[in-house]
């Protein structure tokens, strides 16, 4: 009789474990790169307009990854990025989490419209959605302090955020194209 040769169980299990670990690290790349950009934006400079970079980095990363890779940048990633942004910034705890969750909910409904569109369309979409989220953030911080904060700072922060979108999305696109390997 012809007997089948037994499969080397150890090598099969080792390959499966290696593949699972590799997939887990691939799924963490967008979150880790976003956290790295967020931490880099917190380097203190003597110029006051760099204070607006933190909110721009977080919003751009959430927007970019939810448009281009919602399969690996999920609600958990949005929450962790917001939590770290809250720890690193001077706003009350939970404000950045709330802001990023508002953007997440907006993109949950509108993200399919922006996916696969030219860069200008996604940039305009970011300009509109970030205006809504920055307004929500301003309103939440104003309620926390019991007075309306200066609106000029919010407008300047918004324009800085929209102007920073091409550079930050280019960095995220580099990460997506060169560090994330899709399953074949």
Secondary structure, 3 states (H helix, E strand, C coil): CCCCCCCCHHHHHHHHHHHHHHHHHHHHHHHHHHHHHHHHHCCCCCCHHHHHHHHHHHHHHHHHHHHHCCCCCCHHHHHHHHHHHHHHCCCCCCHHHHHHHHHHHHHHHHHHHHCCCCHHHHHHHHHHHHHHHHHHHHHHHHHHHCCCCCHHHHHHHHHHHHHHHHHHHHHHHHHHHHCCCCCC
